[in-house]
Amino acid sequence: MDTLNDVLKALAADIDEVESLVRDLDEADWRKPTPAPGWSITDQVAHLTFIFRLAKTAAADPDTFRGIAAGAAQNFDGAVNAALQQFNGFPPRELLARFRSEGDASVEALAAVPENTVVPWLVNPLPPAVLASAGIMELFGHGQDIADALGVRREPTDRLRHLAGFAVLTRDFGYLSRGLTPPAEPFRFELTGPSGEVLVFGPEDAAQRITGPLHDFCLLVTRRRHRDDLSLTAVGDEADRWLDIAQAYRGPAGEGRSPGQFAGHRHD
């Protein structure tokens, strides 16, 4: 069982990794479009900076956070767009400094949350380890968009287990975003990490099963690759349907990615 400290170490390492992707870019590269329609590399980093400011505020100043969340609840897309405008006007060096500062501050604030307490979040309060895992999910997804825009390959690590655990917790988000009723029956997930370690979630005798590489699973649940381009196997009709709609974030699913879109730089 991973501790909060384990998850925060992984979160800090992932912040380092995303910073390393953009640290040496020139201004033209920061304006490059990413596979997310309408989002440049600057927009991706601005979004992550906003997410970390939210997480820092939720952990360190819950009352202020509740006021922010109440406004965002009225118009989620508007809040996201406003956040982009808040940060993406900064010159690249300053934006990167703010990304780093807010990221580090969120790690420190989550580490200071008293044991066995929860942190307010956009829908329900979350244990700090779960909120940190959500941060890992954000860094992975948006970091993948940046890597794809630059044509570089990131080396997957077993830190992805935290994202996988979060995706299992949020299995139903893909159903809910489409107005579908989630199935009551549990799923079994068997995922092989880069080191060869096999992660398992769910009952061993579940009829609905997903198996395959951990990295592929994370690309699927962040909707950064189409299922046709991943080595994931489903057993059971419901598990097969889930591979079409899986997402580890709330709100609209977005366009996702097309089959073969990244054939020129396979992840494996």
N, C-alpha and C positions, 0 to 999 in steps of 0.2 A: 504494500500500500504506500503510495507516494505521499509524502508530507507536504505541507504548504511550502516549506523551504525548498524541497525538490522542484516543485512547480515554478517557484519564483526564480530559481537558478536557470531553469530552461527558458523562462520568459526573458531574463536578462541576456542570455546567450542569443536568443532570437532577435532581440533589439540590436545587439552587436552585428548580427549577420545582415539585417536590412540596412543598417548604417553603412556597412562595408560595400553594399551594392551601389550606393549612390555617392559615396564620399568623394570620389575623384571625377565625377561627371562635370562636363562644362555646361554652360547655361542652355545651349541648344539641346543637349541630351535631356535636361530636366523638362523640356517642353515636348519631348517625344510622346506620341500617343501610345497607350497600352491596350491590351485586348479588351479591357472594359470600355464599352463605347462612350466616348466623350470625356474620358479621364486620361490626363497626362501623368507622367511620373510625378510631377509636382503635386497633382491632385491626390495621388495615392499616399504620398508622405503627409500631406496636409490632413487627410482623413485619419490616418493613424495617430497623428499628433492630437487631433481632437478627441479620439477614443481614449488615449492615455490621460488627457486632461480630465475627461469625464470620470475615469476609473480612480484617478488620484483624488478628485473631489468627493466621490462616493465614499471612499475609504476614510478620508481625513476630515471631511466636513459634510456629513450626511444631510443636514438641513438645507444647505445651499444646493446640494445635488438634487434634492426632492423638488426644489423650485425649477431647476433646469429641466428635469425629467417631465414635470407637469406641462411645461411649454412644448417640449418635443412630442409628447403624446398626442397633442392636437394635430400636428402636421409633421410626421416623421421624415418624409422626404424633404420638406422645407427645412427642417432642423439640420439634416445632413448637408444640404446645399449651403445653408448659412454657415455651417462649420467650415466648409471648403473656402468660402469667401473670407472667413476669419483668418485663415492661415495661408492660403495659396497665393496671396499677394506679396508675401515676403520674398526677398531675394534668396536664392538657393542656400547660401551659407547660413543665413539667419534661420530659414525654415529648418534646416538640418539641426542647427543648435537647439531649436525649440523642440523638435522631435526627440532629440537625445535627452533634453532636460525633463520633458514631460514623461518620457518613458521611464527614466531612472526614478523620478518622483513617484510614479504609480507603483513601482516595485517596492520602494521604501514605505509608502503608505499602506499597501496591502500587508507587508511584513509586520506592521505595527498594530494590525487589527487584533484585539484580544481573542484568545483561543475560544472556540465554540460559539462565536458570534457570527452574524451575517452582515453583509454590506448591501445597502439599498441599490437596486439597479432598475433598468428601464421598465420591466414588467413585474418581476418578483425579486425579493432580496436573495442574494446568493452567498454561499460560503466564499471566503477570499480565494481559496484554491480553485474554485470553479470559475470565478471571475478572472483570475490569472490565466486559466486555461482558455477562456474566451479571448483573452488578449493574444495568446499563442495562435489561436485560429485566425484572428485578424491579421497578424504579422505574416502567417503562412500564405493566406490568400492574396493579400495585397503585395506581399513580397514576390509571389509568383508572377503577378501581373508585371511588376518592375523587371524581373528577370527575363520574362518573355519579351518585353519591349526592347531589352538590351541584347537578346539572343544569347544569354548565358545560362548555364545549368547550375543549379544549387545542389550541393551534396546532401541527400537526406540523412537524418540521424535518428537515433532511437528517442530523441526528445519528442518526436511526433506522437508518442504514446499518449501524451497529455491531450493533444488535439483529438485523437481517436476516442479517448474516454469522454471528452466533452461531446463529441458527435453522437456517441451512444446515448448519453443523457438527453440529447436534443433530437433523438430519432424522429420525433413526430413533427418537427418544424416544416418539413417538406409537404406533409399532408395539410397542415394548418394554413400554410401560405397559399394553398390552392383551394381552400374551402372543402377539403376532403376529411372524412372521419378516420382517424388513425385506428389501426387494428388493435384489438385488446391483447392478442397473443404476442409473447416476447420473441425476439430474434436472437440468434446465436451469431456472434462475430468471431472469426479466427483470422488474425492478421499477423503477417510475418514481417518483423522489423528489419532494417538494413543489416543489423548484426546477426540475424538469424533467430533472434528471440521471437517466440510466438505469443501474442497477446490474445486472451480470450475474454469475451464478455457474453453474458446471458447463459441460460440453462443449456446443459449439454444435450438434452433430448429435444430441443426446440425444432419444430418442423421447418421453420423459416431460417435460412442460414446464408451468411455472406462470408466468403473466404478470399484471400489474396494478399498482395503486398500492402503493408502499412502505408507506404508512400502513395500508392495508387488510391487507397481509401481516402486519404486526406485530400488528394486532388479532386476526388469525386465530391466529397461533402462540402468543399468550398466552391464547387462548380467551376473549377479552373481547367478541367478536362472533361470531355464527353466520355460516357461509359464505354463506348466502342473502342476507345483508345487506351483502355486500362485493362489490366489482367485480373479483374474481379469476377468471381463466380457466385451466382445466386442459386439456391435450392429452395423451391417453393414459389408459388405464383406471387405472393405478397412481397417476398424478398426481391423477386425480379422486378416488380413494379417500383419498389423503393429505389433501385438503382437508377431509375429514370428521374426521380423527384428529390433525391437526397439533398439536404442542405443543412449546415450546422449553424445557421444564423436566422434570426427572425426577419419578418418582413418579406417584401417581394423577392421572388426567386432570381429575377434578372434574366437576361438572355442566355446565360451559360455559354458554353463553347460548342463549336460544331465538330462533327466527326472528322478526323484528319487535319484539323486546323493547325496542329503543331507537328505534322509529320516530319518536318525538316529538322526538328531538334527533339527527338524522343527523350523522355526523362529516364529511361532505363538503359 
